[in-house]
Amino acid sequence: MNWGVLRAVRDRIEANCLARGILYPWWVPIIGFLGQVVCVLLALDQRGALWPLDPLLLTLPLVLAAPVAQLGFRIWVPWWVDCLGAFAATGWLLSVAPTYDTLGPVDAAPGLLAFAVAEATARDGLRPGLVVSGVAYAILGVVALGPGIVGLAVYAIFLEVGFIVGAMLLWQMRELVAERQQREATWQQATTAERERIAREIHDLVAHSLSVTLLHITGARHALSDVQSGAASADDAVGEADAALADAEQVGRRAMADIRRTVSSMADGPATRQSLPGAADIAALVREVDQAGLRVEYDERGDLSQLADATGLGLYRIAQESLANVAKHAPGSTARVSLSVGRGSARLTIRNRLAGARGSRADARTDGLGSGLAGMHARAAQLGASLEAGEDGDEWRVDVRLGQRSLELPCGHSIPGLGRLPEVPSGAVS
């Protein structure tokens, strides 16, 4: 047996069905096709028409024409054309009374109509199935009034069973299509959410690193300017500039390593486990920015350990983005960071004096690309927190507040519309 040919026929059948939105496996149409052939052969045998040759043998090509065209040559035949061969063959066979009781009192010819009803219903829908059923009942009625038929009630039940089987197959196929569409929509939503999350992470990392690097470079430039103005000696200025540039280089190399690790993990899958920052690391973040040249005051109150890892990471990223914005838009001001954690609540505020025209910083922060304010709002929404950002008198204020529900939010918790928070066991992820 040539299995390659059989596989080719199977693939052709499924491709032909999929091209028209029919998701049945290959063996479903094959069963319908073979069922019709078997009914015709049994009906011919009951009438003694298999041998010697009889004109009734022409009913076999009538039934084979549509299936062979569809399964063998990929010619899609409309349902009403597909059923014409079955109608003509059944009517011709029923016009000749059986001469042999191969199946006892049951005639195999009406079974051909039952398969035609089931196929039309399962493939094309309930309305075509009802039309084919009506024509099939009409054929049985005409035969009963003409040549006569024994067991009309049994054959009527055959047609009803054929319609029910076809309807069940149709319902299952539609449920399968709906499930696949839902799965595709869910996948698209998850992909979009993951892209947005990665974009926020990379944005926060790059923005913070560049801000700190620029602060160090600005310090080096100021040191060299002091030499030209005579405010400092050349040796002191060179030493200060060298230290600032070394710090900038270190920050840049660390940022490159983080970006390379992030891109590598996305391309190659899970890598080594790396510690993620949390609420307890905000103090180190403040020290790093302060050492780079931006004056930052930090006030921490309460027990930070009661914050979930995902909550701490979100607060850290919001503080990181806020300080990067201060360094970019108001490098000469003093930033005041306050983090307080109490029983059932937590609050993070970042304040600094406005620089330049009123409203200029608000416009600069909102770029419409998921960064800046949009990124902070997205993180706050993911945590179930409220975030307010805007001018407060002569200051710019970012205020994040979390309630009891947000504080108790465990890793892996599902948030409607945002998927699951990353699971961070003991502050580490892949």
Secondary structure, 3 states (H helix, E strand, C coil): CCHHHHHHHHHHHHHHHHCCCCCCCCHHHHHHHHHHHHHHHHHHHHCCCCCCCCHHHHHHHHHHHHHHHHHHHCCCCCHHHHHHHHHHHHHHHHCCCCCCCCCCCCCCHHHHHHHHHHHHHHHHCHHHHHHHHHHHHHHHHHHHHCCCCCCHHHHHHHHHHHHHHHHHHHHHHHHHHHHHHHHHHHHHHHHHHHHHHHHHHHHHHHHHHHHHHHHHHHHHHHHHHHHHHCCCCHHHHHHHHHHHHHHHHHHHHHHHHHHHHHHHHHHHCCCCCEECCCHHHHHHHHHHHHHHCCCEEEEEECCHHHCCHHHHHHHHHHHHHHHHHHHHHCCCCCEEEEEEEECCEEEEEEEEECCCCCCHHHHHHCCCCCCHHHHHHHHHHHHCCEEEEEEECCEEEEEEEECHHHHCCCCCCEECCCEECCCCHHHEEC
